[in-house]
Amino acid sequence: MRICSLLPSATEIAFALGLGNSVVAVTHECDYPAAANSLPRITRTPIRCDMDSRAIDDAVMDAAARSESLYQIDMELMRSLAPDLILTQQLCEVCAVSEGEVRRALAGLPNQPRIVNLEPRSLEGILENITQIGDETGTRAKAVEVVTALRGRIEQVRARAAALPRPRVFCMEWADPIFCGGHWMQELVELAGGRDDLSLRHRPSVRIPWQNVVDFAPEVLVLTCCGFDVERMKREVDVLARNPRFHDLPAVRAGRVYVTNAMAYFSRPGPRIVDSLEILAHLIHPDVFPDPGYLNAFAQVATVLA
């Protein structure tokens, strides 16, 4: 089997199922596990992480207004690699190549590969995707093993957090403009022992007024901006600090503002979403949940706010 992954989370799932040797191409964003970095890159985008967040949002909105894709597929490479299975998504055209774009791109190929569309909107949906890929690749037994282990870790967090007080937590998906969390984020907060009334459960994130954040008065503020790592995320705190009454937020006053490596964890719906849950549980209840120790996963930014 020759697999082309057009989604970083799909790449992680494929490797978790022992399919690394079958993956022949990945996206420009696929960076985990380390072996993925040596594979051919079959996508590209003009969006750069060194752009400021407002410029990125403007570029995304402009592309949407012109009905253009943010991602391009290297069709010459696709033809030469001749994959027989393509893993893609339709969930978010901002995050990765969409299924529709893939089908249009492949229309001229002499041999049509199978296309598997992954569209998780919840934590359960992410786990189901792992089993789905297992079914499509003849690795169901391994997929069941992986999912069972992940469910066990989820249950450990849920059970431990169930009786704890639930502070107000805002997981911010974008800082300029402000976007709330979407899809699985509210679930993660609840499982980790918090409440995020600003997030949309099992629905895409949307822009929200800054006043909504002020009114919610989060006691813990977690930046989970899609596509950013910890160092890049720190710049967004400076952007947020320009908003009125930012320094009056309980989370800011208490020094409980955190930046995360959302590029690796929170916005990537693969096996490491459970790592994200464990990270979040520590950020919300550090006296109960120890730091899970995942490399470059988060940073407290109270010093940045001084």
Secondary structure, DSSP 8 states (H G I E B T S, - for coil): --EEE-SHHHHHHHHHTT-GGGEEEB-TT---SGGGGGS-B-EE-S--TTS-HHHHHHHHHHHHHTT--S-EE-HHHHHHH--SEEEEESS-TTTS-BHHHHHHHHTT-SS--EEEEE---SHHHHHHHHHHHHHHHT-HHHHHHHHHHHHHHHHHHHHHHTTS---BEEEESEETTEE---TTHHHHHHHTT-B-TTS-TTS---B--HHHHHHH--SEEEE--TT--HHHHHHHHHHHTTSTTGGGSHHHHTT-EEEE-TTTTTT--STTHHHHHHHHHHHH-TTTS-----TT-EEE-GGGG-
